Amino acid sequence: MLMKSNEMIRLENVSKVYGIGEVEIKALDCVNLKISANEYVSLMGPSGSGKTTMLDVLTTMMKPTTGKVFIEGVETTKMTNSELASFRGKKIGFIFQTFNLLPKLTALENVMTPMWINGVARAEREPRARALLEEVGLGDRLNNRPNQLSGGQKQRVAIARALALDPNIIVADEPTGNLDSKSGVHVMEILKDLHKKEKRTIIVVTHDESIGKQAERRIFIKDGQVVGNKGDGNKVCQLSGTNKIK
Amino acid sequence: MKINTDLLEIPVRNLRKSGTRTFLTLIGVIIGIAAIVSLLSIGQGLNVAVEKQFESLGTNTIFVIPGGASRGLSTIKLTDSDISQLENVRGVSTAVPVYGAAAIMEYNGKKMNVQVSAADGKKSSIFESTGYFDVQEGRTFSKNDSDAVLIGDKIAHTYFDRNIIPRKIITLNGQQFTVIGILKPQAQSFGGGPNTGTSIFMSLEAFNRIAKDIYPSIIFVKTFSPSDVNYAVTAMKDILEKKYGKKSITISSADELLNQVNSILGLITLVVAGIGGISLLVGGIGIMNAMITAVLERTREIGLMKALGASNTTVLLIFIIEAGLIGLIGGIIGVLIGYGLSIIISTIGSGAGFALTAVISTEITVGGIIFAMIIGIASGLLPAIRAANLDPVIALRYE
């Protein structure tokens, strides 16, 4: 299997179908997509367009019905659930609209969570978590719990957590959706730095035009298909039974 | 998947952070285990007490009781020649008949019913090691004590409005006797010996003055060694049943009786502990409830953990270990409290004159803790499986 140099994520003839027979819903319809290393991409589309499903599939949280998903050249669609979990933990950092911090843990403990899950050596965890939180400007908030932090601060903890395993890919789902405009700007600045200075691949899913246009490349999704982007066309998919993924 | 100490640390942390809920769930387990442990401990203590009673008589003791299983309804009158025949059985060193009768005791103008026991003075050394004749005041029997009686602690101190002290004269069935000693109070036994607190002991000659037509209510037979017991039992049975008919006599070795009493006690202990186990069952249900609630509340957290790279197995183990830890900690505390309870119960009981001791044994301790842990794990299993199988995408978006 040839990997195009610096290819980070590739979707090949990916479809996601819910239900059977007459009640079939095609959330994704024959999607082909390539995201290269160090790209800053936004995924945009109205609600019901399939952009959430697209996000779930390209982050390997959900397996497509047919087609293949490649992360850093590795085909993930044939992995077992536990292989996938482990792979995903190391390759992709998540940022959510609702932060999804563990409420009973401190900022430090939240950032260390992916580390113990993915087997980072004990001695490394706290220093690394500390450094990450300092990087996002929360060096004085290490021992605060989420309910003691503002929205902007919570999202920054989430960013630090997303960086815990130093992944190449950062995926942010409506990262400013629950933030005031000032915090939103701050968060987007951080994402920009992660892209420009740290050369990571950034994918932002949003319905907000002002957020979406900050990306280098915008991918629009409508009715489960990718429209109007550079480089990829919508190939005609063969939806034969043999391609189906269990 | 690597086995690492995180799988212990993280559940411990999770339990600590849900302090109140963990505590309340723990209480259920603690109460259940404490109930079982204290009951088992007292139960074993009863066994020990009974064994001590029998030990003082010696394992080479045989009880010959005229009549069937029901004492006191017998009309079998064993004669002196019967006793001699028993003593001639191979292996038998001595056969001591004990005579008993109810009598009316009069003292200080009051009349009370008492139990009188007598044995041949020359043979009564068999009872010395039992402590039955230990006195708290006065002295025990010596030669020429044909009018002397030893009276029990309860008779001396509670039956009559005045305490009876040595040298006082009492009347039994109209006959006068001198009290030479007051027996030490004895703990209430369970099938192991007489209740000396309400008994009066005297010599055979004295006994003849208050009861006519006497015959033994029980014969204590001693063999030279424990190995002689089995033959002696069979032989004595033969002799007596030939003369008086089948099932006319009950002959039990001390061992047999001990086993019988112990197995009854054991059964009672188990049943009572089993009832205590019901509260442990409730405790287990409490764990299950707490875990199901935890899984529900932590649905998004579980989805997040999976997004961050946790496998289903990791999630499963975290929840199972949390439940198991509740069982383990509850078990340890429950065992400690259970023993504390049994010590309190046995202290109070002993003070009231019951032979209660609390036994602290490795089996009860280890068994209690492991059992609690198993209950914890079993109760947490289903919720843990549910958690492990949650779809991460759905879990993350759970409201």
Boltz contact constraints between the chains, C-beta under 6 A:
constraints:
  - contact:
      token1: [A, 56]
      token2: [B, 393]
      max_distance: 6.0
  - contact:
      token1: [A, 61]
      token2: [B, 392]
      max_distance: 6.0
  - contact:
      token1: [A, 61]
      token2: [B, 393]
      max_distance: 6.0
  - contact:
      token1: [A, 62]
      token2: [B, 393]
      max_distance: 6.0
  - contact:
      token1: [A, 82]
      token2: [B, 311]
      max_distance: 6.0
  - contact:
      token1: [A, 85]
      token2: [B, 309]
      max_distance: 6.0
  - contact:
      token1: [A, 85]
      token2: [B, 311]
      max_distance: 6.0
  - contact:
      token1: [A, 86]
      token2: [B, 309]
      max_distance: 6.0
  - contact:
      token1: [A, 88]
      token2: [B, 309]
      max_distance: 6.0
  - contact:
      token1: [A, 89]
      token2: [B, 308]
      max_distance: 6.0
  - contact:
      token1: [A, 89]
      token2: [B, 309]
      max_distance: 6.0
  - contact:
      token1: [A, 94]
      token2: [B, 307]
      max_distance: 6.0
  - contact:
      token1: [A, 100]
      token2: [B, 304]
      max_distance: 6.0
  - contact:
      token1: [A, 102]
      token2: [B, 301]
      max_distance: 6.0
  - contact:
      token1: [A, 104]
      token2: [B, 17]
      max_distance: 6.0
  - contact:
      token1: [A, 114]
      token2: [B, 308]
      max_distance: 6.0
  - contact:
      token1: [A, 116]
      token2: [B, 6]
      max_distance: 6.0
  - contact:
      token1: [A, 117]
      token2: [B, 308]
      max_distance: 6.0
  - contact:
      token1: [A, 117]
      token2: [B, 309]
      max_distance: 6.0
  - contact:
      token1: [A, 117]
      token2: [B, 310]
      max_distance: 6.0
  - contact:
      token1: [A, 118]
      token2: [B, 309]
      max_distance: 6.0
  - contact:
      token1: [A, 119]
      token2: [B, 2]
      max_distance: 6.0
